[in-house]
């Protein structure tokens, strides 16, 4: 007796359809599971048998062979428990085999038959939909995660019994009402930090606004307590809202990484990742035995904030260069190879020296020249070259902190950022990118033409400051963002000059 159930395996952030084929033959009881299962899949028999028995079903006492096809794709996790159990029920004729046709099944089983949520539900459902599967039976814990996926009928089940009775028609499960993305986005929580609480630091606030508007990388160098971390934490409150596609991309990565809490719906807040400086290269870039996504991918479409930048291992920082340039990272291991999106904003902060007060107006530095040089050299020139905006911060006077006048709120700044980003989306509609920072070198000259006067100013600045060609194109992109914030139709010399000033901090600290 043979039956086939349809499930899904994960390959990176994509789902691959898997046919769970079960054959029951005569002979002494033996269960054989083939098709490159990992330890968690092989252990499913220890969960499926008690779950079936405790749900009131009979487990066949015959020779059972279960094949997970395609056989050359490694199967991982406990998501195959439900399709394995249902295919055994169908092969033993406890439910009709035809009930398993054209419906995607996944879920982990508890010993008492309850269904538990699994990681990667969203990419599985999206991949199944793209391949023509329209009906999904999944754990109730994963239902909200896929609530915004259009074109599918989702049936959330709590137990193996509910799933089986739905398939037989004995007690159908109500189809989940899918929620439009705009309605989900309206439920987005408010940002925890607001720019109105930041006193002083006018230059850094301006740079933060430009970074948010154009998706640019930014470095803040300043004394301890000057507000660098608080400024960075205010960034999510001024970033433009995510589109539906961006939200799906972000949620897919977090779902695959197992970072979505049970019952979590689609992510509508741009991610803000703050890994500790003791993080390893696999943690930051991605890796491990199963090639999981790292922090730079978890920050996709959002912010990767590296506080105390020189404290990170240099080799880890150098590994950031390629993903920052390309917008993706390929993680290769012996057992797996996956490519993850990694198009994020790098926001970094650091002190100017080990004691933190080199160049301060209010306190004397106690570091030697050698100590300062050794500290700064932890940040390489090629990495600095990829940071568009470099700003200095100093201690804010107490009199300025105590001022009662209202500073601009995050909502006010965000309105300008959203307007500037809308201009960019319209300009870049045919390119596949959404903000100025993502433009390639060839796109820069085509999309951001420089008037003769502006080009002349930029050439003089590049010659005087000995800037690289990468810095040259990045200055143009920043200047275009400044023009977008002003609503200007072209890049003026003033826009170029402001963009250039954000590339001069390394002249003070790194090239003395």
C-alpha angles and dihedrals in degrees: 000000000000134000136170130209126188121233139149139241128202125245106179105306094335130088124229119201114243126195112216103208118190125190122186116196135171123272140068117337113276130148118207120186116192137169105085098297118179123224094276092053093046089052090056090093088065089057101034097053096054091039091056093044094047090048091057099258129125120244109215115247092212138092107293124191119189119189123191106205134234084051096198095061116089112239118211138182137017097287092105094065095092098046090045092052094046093046089053089051090050094046090051089048094241086126126019113269090223089064089074096058120118097354125114115228130190138144144116119258127220118212090257092054099260117143118234127198121257135206120258098033094139098053089045093054093043092051092046091050091050088054094052102265109138104172122069127186111190143148115289088237089067097044097093091048091064097034093110096051109113125212099035137094111225122201113191114205129190099195143021088250092056090050094049094045091050092053093049092047092238092120112002119207116234112252111249114249106239116228122226113243093238091059091050091048092053088061091059110135119245118260115265095225129049129199091226087076093057111095120203121340093116093167094050092047090053091049091049090054092050091048091052093046096051103026092245129164116247138195124197118198118187150119121291113280096020092122102260095135094044091051090052092049090053090059097086088058093061101038116109119258118271120252119234091259092050091050091051092049092050094046092048091057094046091045093052090048090052093239099125110101117232110281093017115149130206113319110246099167114084108248119255110195121190110181117187117252090247090067115128126232094259089050093052102034101024135259141111123145092304098041096244122184118270132216094278090059093042085057092054110142088008142057134305106198116195109189117197091015098192090057091069116092109267094232089055092052092047090054088062093066099081098045091046089055100040103031095230139067128213115211115197124187134162092260101031145021122196137168118214131187113247106174100144140136114258110216113181135176133192145162117252093237141001094275090041101231106090107136094008119149094210107042136034120244115236097194124110120239090251092053091050092048093047091049095049093045089068084080111068126219094240091055092048088049089063094055109091100192122043117178138173126225129192134186114293114233115247091237089060092047091053094051110121097205113117117252120212111283125231089251091059093048092044091057090060092044092051091050091050092047091050089056089051094049090053092048095046098039094117096045103066093239130101109205141035096252091063094059116115123227093264091048092052095064093043100043103030105044115186121223112232094256093050091047090052092052091049094049091053091049093049092050094046096045095037092232124180126245088253089056089047093058093041091054089055091051092050091047090052090052090052089051090049091052089054093044090239121158096220144019111271127197088255090059090051093049092051091048091049093053089062089061097054103078092085088058088063100043109022105032103043 
